[in-house]
Amino acid sequence: MKRLQVENLAIRFGGVSALDGVTFTVEPGEIFAIIGPNGAGKSTIFNLVSRLYQPSQGRISYGDDDLGRYETHQLAALGIARTFQNIELFENASVLDNLLVGRHRLTRRNLLREMVFPRSVREDEHRQRLAVERIIDLLELEALRYELIRDLPYGARKNVEIARALCAEPTLLLLDEPASGLNPEETDDLGFWLDDIRAELGVTMVMVEHDMGLVNRMADRVLALHNGRTLALGTPQEVRANKEVQTAYLGSAP
């Protein structure tokens, strides 16, 4: 099991410091939440872990791997997958086809063999389909299997994006505002699925989230940010009771 370690992380855009010396560790099997007001640096951390940004200072490692040595497209092979605030799916493809895309890194490809289509290729396709069906069952997407993404409501699309990330068999899943745009019932369902993802797949999860009800219910530990700096790190109860967190969120501590 791998541990995510973020050490003294900082990034500057021109003269603006988006993150300043942020340090935290995510233990294997944990659900770790990052919270803070808009502009606090939450999604910036995800973009740094995902190698979309290059840090000005600091180090990010996953297990024995220094992520600074890898390109974005190489992270899936390390067991890292991500969802986005703005849903990134193939609108004109079915749910099933979108999930099969998530199996790309685990599929053996050879153009000549696929043209001949021998038994080994058929067996590999069967294995990929079975893996996708397991995720469909886990997130209760059976009725949507052949629906086009463009025809789905927003909440269902959010679930499909999580499902596609899981099809890559990650050990670390970065969830960028998974409850954004969901109604209370859909958010409750999301909480149950996060429990199932951890229990059945053993996936470590880091989520950026504004819904404090979901954070308090699901997170083992919480990192609170403000203006790119760490305000508090601890259990949801500890962070909620922190005076600096209360001031950052409410304007004054009660």
C-alpha positions in Angstrom: 0.0 0.0 0.0 1.3 3.4 -1.0 1.3 6.7 0.9 0.9 10.1 -0.7 3.3 12.6 0.7 3.3 16.3 0.0 6.2 18.3 1.4 6.6 22.0 1.6 4.6 22.5 -1.6 4.5 26.0 -3.1 3.6 27.5 -6.5 3.6 31.0 -7.7 1.9 32.5 -10.8 3.7 35.7 -11.5 3.8 37.6 -8.2 0.8 35.6 -6.8 1.5 32.8 -4.3 -1.2 30.2 -4.9 0.3 27.7 -2.4 2.8 28.4 0.3 4.6 25.6 2.1 1.8 23.1 2.3 2.7 19.7 3.9 0.5 16.7 4.5 0.4 12.9 4.2 -2.4 10.7 3.1 -2.3 7.2 4.5 -3.2 4.1 2.5 -7.0 3.4 2.7 -7.8 6.9 4.0 -10.5 9.3 2.8 -8.7 12.6 3.0 -10.6 15.9 2.4 -9.2 19.3 1.4 -11.5 22.2 2.2 -11.3 26.0 2.1 -12.9 29.1 0.6 -12.8 29.7 -3.1 -9.2 30.5 -4.1 -7.7 28.8 -1.2 -5.5 26.5 -3.4 -7.5 23.3 -3.2 -7.7 22.5 -6.9 -4.2 23.8 -7.3 -3.0 20.9 -5.1 -4.8 18.4 -7.4 -3.2 20.1 -10.5 0.2 19.7 -8.9 -0.3 16.1 -7.9 -1.7 15.4 -11.5 1.5 17.1 -13.0 -0.6 19.7 -14.8 1.4 22.3 -12.9 5.1 22.4 -12.0 5.7 23.4 -8.3 7.9 26.4 -7.5 9.2 24.4 -4.5 8.5 21.2 -2.6 8.1 17.5 -3.4 5.2 15.1 -4.0 5.7 11.4 -3.7 3.5 8.4 -4.0 5.1 5.4 -2.3 8.7 5.3 -3.5 7.9 7.4 -6.6 8.8 11.1 -6.8 6.0 12.4 -9.0 8.2 15.2 -10.2 9.9 12.7 -12.4 6.7 11.8 -14.3 4.5 13.3 -17.0 0.7 13.6 -16.5 0.0 10.6 -18.9 2.3 8.4 -16.9 0.5 8.7 -13.5 -2.2 6.1 -14.3 0.5 3.4 -14.4 1.5 4.5 -10.9 -2.1 3.9 -9.7 -3.3 7.5 -9.7 -6.7 8.6 -11.3 -8.6 11.8 -11.1 -12.1 13.3 -11.7 -12.7 17.0 -12.5 -15.0 19.8 -11.4 -16.2 20.1 -15.0 -17.2 16.6 -16.2 -14.9 15.3 -18.9 -16.7 12.5 -20.7 -17.3 11.6 -24.4 -20.8 13.0 -24.9 -21.7 11.1 -28.0 -20.6 7.7 -26.6 -22.4 5.3 -24.4 -21.7 4.8 -20.7 -20.2 1.4 -21.5 -17.9 2.9 -24.1 -16.8 5.6 -21.7 -15.9 3.1 -19.1 -14.0 0.9 -21.5 -11.8 3.9 -22.2 -10.8 3.7 -18.6 -9.4 0.3 -19.2 -7.0 1.6 -21.9 -3.8 1.3 -19.9 -4.7 -2.2 -18.9 -5.4 -3.5 -22.4 -2.8 -5.2 -24.5 -2.8 -3.6 -28.0 -1.3 -4.9 -31.2 -2.8 -3.8 -34.5 -1.9 -7.0 -36.4 -3.3 -9.3 -33.7 -6.5 -7.2 -33.6 -7.0 -7.4 -37.3 -6.6 -11.2 -37.1 -8.7 -11.3 -33.9 -7.3 -14.5 -32.4 -8.5 -16.2 -29.3 -6.1 -14.3 -27.1 -7.5 -10.9 -28.2 -11.1 -12.1 -27.6 -10.1 -13.3 -24.2 -8.5 -10.0 -23.3 -11.6 -8.1 -24.5 -13.7 -10.4 -22.3 -11.5 -9.6 -19.3 -11.8 -5.9 -19.9 -15.6 -6.1 -20.2 -15.9 -8.1 -16.9 -13.8 -5.5 -15.1 -16.0 -2.8 -16.4 -19.2 -4.7 -15.4 -17.8 -5.0 -11.8 -17.7 -1.2 -11.6 -21.1 -0.8 -13.2 -22.5 -3.1 -10.5 -20.6 -1.3 -7.7 -22.0 2.1 -8.7 -25.4 0.8 -9.8 -25.2 1.9 -13.4 -26.8 -1.2 -14.9 -29.8 0.6 -16.3 -27.6 3.3 -17.9 -25.1 0.9 -19.6 -26.1 1.7 -23.2 -27.3 5.3 -22.7 -25.4 8.1 -24.4 -23.7 10.5 -22.0 -25.5 13.5 -23.6 -28.9 12.0 -22.6 -28.0 11.6 -18.9 -28.9 14.0 -16.1 -26.0 15.8 -14.4 -25.9 13.5 -11.3 -25.6 10.4 -13.4 -22.8 11.9 -15.4 -20.9 12.6 -12.2 -21.2 8.9 -11.3 -20.0 7.8 -14.7 -16.9 10.0 -14.4 -16.1 8.3 -11.1 -16.8 4.9 -12.6 -14.5 5.6 -15.5 -11.7 6.6 -13.1 -12.2 3.4 -11.2 -12.0 1.3 -14.4 -8.3 2.2 -14.5 -7.9 0.3 -11.2 -6.3 3.1 -9.3 -4.9 2.8 -5.8 -5.3 6.6 -5.3 -8.4 8.5 -6.5 -8.5 12.3 -6.6 -12.1 13.5 -6.5 -12.4 17.2 -7.4 -15.7 18.4 -5.9 -17.6 15.1 -6.4 -20.8 16.5 -4.7 -20.9 19.7 -6.7 -24.3 20.1 -8.4 -25.8 17.0 -6.7 -29.1 17.2 -4.8 -29.2 15.9 -1.2 -30.4 12.4 -2.2 -27.6 12.1 -4.8 -25.1 13.3 -2.2 -26.2 10.7 0.3 -25.8 8.0 -2.4 -22.3 9.3 -3.2 -21.4 8.8 0.5 -22.5 5.2 0.3 -20.5 4.6 -2.9 -17.4 6.1 -1.4 -17.7 3.7 1.4 -18.1 0.8 -1.0 -15.2 2.0 -3.2 -12.9 1.9 -0.1 -14.3 -1.3 1.3 -14.5 -3.4 -1.9 -11.7 -1.9 -4.0 -9.3 -0.7 -1.3 -8.9 2.7 -3.0 -7.3 5.6 -1.1 -9.3 8.8 -1.8 -8.5 12.5 -1.6 -11.4 14.8 -2.2 -11.7 18.6 -2.6 -15.2 19.4 -1.4 -17.4 22.3 -0.3 -20.2 20.1 1.1 -19.3 20.0 4.8 -22.0 17.5 5.5 -20.3 15.0 3.2 -16.8 15.9 4.5 -17.9 15.4 8.1 -19.5 12.1 7.3 -16.8 10.6 5.1 -13.4 12.0 5.8 -10.9 10.4 8.2 -8.9 13.6 8.2 -9.3 17.1 6.8 -6.8 19.7 5.6 -8.2 23.3 5.7 -6.5 25.9 3.5 -6.8 29.6 3.3 -4.9 31.9 0.9 -2.7 28.9 -0.1 -1.6 28.1 3.5 -2.5 25.4 5.9 -5.0 26.6 8.6 -5.6 23.2 10.2 -5.1 19.5 9.8 -6.9 16.8 11.8 -10.2 15.0 12.1 -13.3 16.7 10.9 -14.3 17.5 14.5 -10.8 19.0 15.2 -10.8 21.1 12.1 -14.4 22.3 12.6 -13.5 23.5 16.1 -10.4 25.4 15.0 -10.8 29.1 15.6 -8.8 30.1 12.4 -11.0 27.8 10.3 -14.1 29.4 11.8 -12.8 32.8 11.0 -11.8 31.9 7.4 -15.3 30.4 6.8 -17.5 32.7 8.8 -15.6 35.9 9.2 -15.4 35.5 13.0 -15.1 32.7 15.5 -18.2 32.0 17.6 
